């Protein structure tokens, strides 16, 4: 996957200088990325990584540093520069929290873990382009209302056309989008008194954001959350979104 840049060496997620003798041999960056790809696919504990991939402490240290530095966020931002058009598809999906991630030391709210009828889980909100490629990602607690976080996902561009399902049917949300210079395409609920007019042609594109969730949840590390910290879990999702971008082109 990453054939790549093996001249730079890392140990426990930090750059190290070449040493003539002594100490553990440094780990090549390409090998670290291969290990992260393996863990994304299999979602096992870090201690269960195959020995062929190297010491798990080194891989986990590099995984932490990537999350803290926001490397995958910046890579994804570079890819989204290719997006053309003003149509944006938005939706959210639940991700069950594993036992390993369901007991943070402090309040679970800042770590985007909430309680619902299905137990502890996290909700991933995603904004995609017209082709279903991720443009912006955000983690919120499982019981949170998705409509309150729509504006946070939109960039500084004006005149975007946001397409979503009935869960975003809110007059307040429509007014906020309009005041920000955007348009909305959300169908009205059955109990709505005032009917909403929308473009059926644009609404038919909404299935592509659902397809994005289907593709990204094929990765076992994403389908079930195992990271206690939201920053680490979001970093893994961004890594998977980058792979999805490269596959779709």
Rosetta blueprint (number, residue, H / E / L):
1 X L
2 X L
3 X L
4 X L
5 X L
6 X L
7 X L
8 X L
9 X E
10 X E
11 X E
12 X L
13 X L
14 X E
15 X E
16 X L
17 X L
18 X L
19 X L
20 X L
21 X L
22 X L
23 X L
24 X L
25 X L
26 X L
27 X E
28 X E
29 X H
30 X H
31 X H
32 X H
33 X H
34 X H
35 X H
36 X H
37 X H
38 X H
39 X H
40 X H
41 X H
42 X H
43 X L
44 X L
45 X L
46 X H
47 X H
48 X H
49 X L
50 X L
51 X H
52 X H
53 X H
54 X L
55 X L
56 X H
57 X H
58 X H
59 X H
60 X H
61 X H
62 X H
63 X H
64 X H
65 X H
66 X H
67 X H
68 X H
69 X H
70 X L
71 X H
72 X H
73 X H
74 X H
75 X H
76 X H
77 X H
78 X H
79 X H
80 X H
81 X H
82 X H
83 X L
84 X L
85 X L
86 X L
87 X E
88 X E
89 X E
90 X E
91 X E
92 X E
93 X E
94 X E
95 X E
96 X E
97 X E
98 X L
99 X L
100 X L
101 X L
102 X L
103 X L
104 X L
105 X L
106 X L
107 X L
108 X L
109 X H
110 X H
111 X H
112 X L
113 X L
114 X E
115 X E
116 X E
117 X L
118 X L
119 X E
120 X E
121 X E
122 X E
123 X E
124 X E
125 X E
126 X E
127 X E
128 X E
129 X L
130 X L
131 X L
132 X L
133 X L
134 X E
135 X E
136 X E
137 X E
138 X E
139 X E
140 X E
141 X E
142 X L
143 X L
144 X L
145 X L
146 X H
147 X H
148 X H
149 X H
150 X H
151 X H
152 X H
153 X H
154 X L
155 X L
156 X L
157 X L
158 X L
159 X L
160 X L
161 X E
162 X E
163 X E
164 X E
165 X L
166 X H
167 X H
168 X H
169 X L
170 X L
171 X H
172 X H
173 X H
174 X H
175 X H
176 X H
177 X H
178 X H
179 X H
180 X L
181 X L
182 X L
183 X E
184 X E
185 X E
186 X E
187 X L
188 X L
189 X L
190 X L
191 X L
192 X L
193 X L
194 X L
195 X L
196 X L
197 X L
198 X L
199 X L
200 X H
201 X H
202 X H
203 X H
204 X H
205 X H
206 X H
207 X H
208 X H
209 X H
210 X H
211 X H
212 X H
213 X H
214 X H
215 X H
216 X H
217 X L
218 X L
219 X L
220 X H
221 X H
222 X H
223 X H
224 X E
225 X E
226 X L
227 X L
228 X L
229 X L
230 X H
231 X H
232 X H
233 X H
234 X H
235 X H
236 X H
237 X H
238 X H
239 X H
240 X H
241 X H
242 X H
243 X H
244 X H
245 X H
246 X H
247 X H
248 X H
249 X L
